Amino acid sequence: MNYRHIYHAGNFADCMKHALLVSLLHSFLRKPSAFMVLDTHAGIGRYDLQSEEAEKTGEWREGIGLLAEEAPSSPLAPWLALVRQAGGPRFYPGSPLLAACMLRAQDQLICCEKHPDDKRALYRLFAQTPNVSVHERDAYEALRALLPPKTARRGLILLDPPFEEPGEFSRLADALATIRARFANAVVALWYPIKHRTPVRAFQTAMAGTGQRNILVTELLMRPPHDPDRLNGSGLMVINPPYGFAENAQAILARLKTVLGAHDYETSMLVPE
Ligand SMILES: C[S@@+](CC[C@H](N)C(=O)[O-])C[C@H]1O[C@@H](n2cnc3c(N)ncnc32)[C@H](O)[C@@H]1O
């Protein structure tokens, strides 16, 4: 458990993931019925971008640091409004804080974080927040323990592992099988790094081979994915994407490409409905 997200908070990959996450959550707000969010790799929820750790890499400067001037009409605006509401851009909100900001009285957020220090920080952040629970537990074990949800028939599951150990891609494929067996209509968002194309292609082939229908791939490439030692891009695979999400994702990624000076982006159906 060496990975600390503070070194990477607010970087291009976070911007992509978080802008898309907010778009997904907006889709749930269209109906009054309750939904649950399960954030399996939650992190600490809020990151001080002026901390020594964040400044050490300065990754946020090539991400959220370039997005201060977005117009209210930008497809990034709904996410950036929440960033400001949560204390950003200096105190940059991670996935659980963004989700918590969007819950209504009937909705619920469950966060899992395996690192004890990070879990404590997250627990403190949400100590006074209703409808949010924080667990110190393994993400993959949590899927088996917590699904199907007791309080809602609709839900979003975000899996955002650090990819610090080998086998993360195949753990994600196994996780999808667990989710399908327990909560088949869940919207599932799986984050993955793009260093080199080969492992990403193998992952996509494995996911397509699970029998799961309705899989959307969204990717943002900062550079061509040739150097396997660099994070050249990132992807968010979305299973059961809500109506209209693919078009919104396209607009979000096109805008991120322009403002961040990215190389390319993609949204495509890996498996149709
Ligand atoms: C990429 S960070 C999460 C960032 C967060 N989702 C966000 O967008 O703000 C990954 C987190 O997963 C935690 N983690 C690593 N392995 C885990 C596991 N097996 N179960 C739960 N959490 C884990 C790490 O401690 C780290 O805080």
The ligand as an ORCA input file, in Angstrom:
! r2SCAN-3c Opt
* xyz 0 1
  C      -6.489      6.324     -7.368
  S      -6.743      6.433     -5.662
  C      -8.437      6.830     -5.513
  C      -8.817      8.211     -5.905
  C     -10.284      8.510     -5.737
  N     -11.137      7.465     -6.336
  C     -10.622      9.828     -6.396
  O     -10.941      9.844     -7.596
  O     -10.562     10.849     -5.710
  C      -6.777      4.732     -5.191
  C      -7.057      4.535     -3.686
  O      -7.331      3.142     -3.485
  C      -6.765      2.742     -2.244
  N      -6.613      1.267     -2.372
  C      -5.592      0.554     -2.911
  N      -5.896     -0.758     -2.948
  C      -7.149     -0.871     -2.421
  C      -8.037     -1.968     -2.214
  N      -7.692     -3.236     -2.552
  N      -9.250     -1.728     -1.668
  C      -9.619     -0.451     -1.332
  N      -8.825      0.625     -1.502
  C      -7.617      0.419     -2.045
  C      -5.476      3.528     -2.163
  O      -5.061      3.646     -0.810
  C      -5.894      4.872     -2.786
  O      -6.317      5.769     -1.787
*
